[in-house]
Amino acid sequence: MSCDSTRTVLHGYLDGELDATRAAEFERHLENCRECAVALGAEESLRSSLQRSGLYENAPVSLRKKVRADLDAATASSVALRIPAWRWLALAAALLIVASVSWYAWPRVQNSASSAPFTAAELIDAHVRSLQPGHLTDVVSSDQHTVKPWFNGKLAFVPPVKDFADEGFALIGGRLDVLGGQNVAALVYARRKHIINVFVLPTKEPDTPIHPPGLRQGYQWRHWRHQGMEYCAVSDVSDSDLYELAQLLYQ
Amino acid sequence: MSGSDQGRGPDVLEVQDRARFEQLVLPHLDAAFNLARWLLRNRADSEDVAQEAMLRACRFFRGFHGGDARAWLLQIVRNTCYTWLEKNRPVELMSEFDEELHQQPSVSPETLAIAGDNRERLTRALETLPPRFREVLVLREFEGCSYKEIASITAIPIGTVMSALARARQRLQRALTHSSPQEATREL
């Protein structure tokens, strides 16, 4: 293998895109070629700079709103064009049912400020944002005694932090987030390969049981209040998994 | 519900398609914006173009029969960006893509680490690259796309993704370790 050809193959190696034979061949070359070893080191350094740079640009809220409005326009006109008038009654009835179910299942921002002080959309946005490269955790640790003190002085409250690795929900860290304009603690759990965010903020409202699940854009959440804290767990895991974690946290 | 909807009839989403669109495509809005922002190098233009791309995605959504929704959307975003660039900044697209890979003295990992830690410098270096180099880097390093996804988004043959990345990274290293981007361009 000549150095000329390895200069390209090196990138396939760096990106994990070589098959096993070619990767082994490249590694053998690497043992005897200092030039290529330095070049690989340089590429690794460049990659880590790019990934740590925070240069990923999330969609601004204004764009999110415009896209939603476009979607509404596109869907509404379709309904208007295709559905005969008598069906509107049925549609209205269906919407009423959906609305009442949503009112029950969603964090109830629509209702009053004394309920969960954030909307389902804000919740999902916060969850999705956390999944972007480099956004998930501010403190990485599976040790609750590391994660908990990390929040000290960063928030006006102390979130309860527990690890449930034995139950299949490993604590992987925490971060500060903003939900409904408030600073909140986000505890990050891993369930197999899925990420669960548990948002925690203080509340003066009385305890509630774990509310029925909410669903939006493929993400589910469970919301409850317990001992002066408001909790919302959100993820793409199944609702039974989410409910299990909610119960563990509730204890 | 008024006459203003005329002509849009066949383009728009059925109610059930809307739900699928929200579930499959909408979660990739950040990816769409990020790609547009790095292709157009300007937030305001990117917002407009990403919005237009989402509208197009809506219209084409009936033709999407499952598979990788992110790659499908990013392909539309990329095409929308290039159409916009052709119209508004044609000069930017004239840079040569198939430049030879030059053997150059290796830069030490330490030198690169220092240069790369400067966020401003990294941004400038990325922005001096021709769009076709920039996009493969953004897709690979920011979006974590596989070579297969990069090939389908950028319409380059899968066999050439590796060498495209090799050239793009070489250009980025050069832009990053030269004292100013102007100098880097002059040397080309």
Interface residues (C-beta under 8 A of the other chain):
Chain A: D4 R7 T8 V9 L10 H11 G12 D15 E17 E35 V38 A39 G41 A42 E43 E44 S45 L46 R47 S48 S49 L50 Q51 S53 G54 L55 Y56 E57 N58 A59 P60 S62 L63 R64 K66 V67 D70 L71 A74 T75 A76 S77 S78 V79 A80 L81 R82 V128 R129 Q132 P133 R216 Q217 G218
Chain B: M1 D5 R8 G9 D11 V12 L13 E14 V15 R18 F21 E22 Q23 L24 L26 P27 L29 D30 A32 F33 N34 R37 W38 R43 S46 E47 A50 Q51 M54 L55 C58 L101 Q103 S106 V107 S108 P109 E110 L112 A113 A115 G116 D117 R119 L122 T123 L126 L137 R140 E141 F142 G144 S146 Y147 M162 S163 L165 A166 R169 L172 Q173 L176
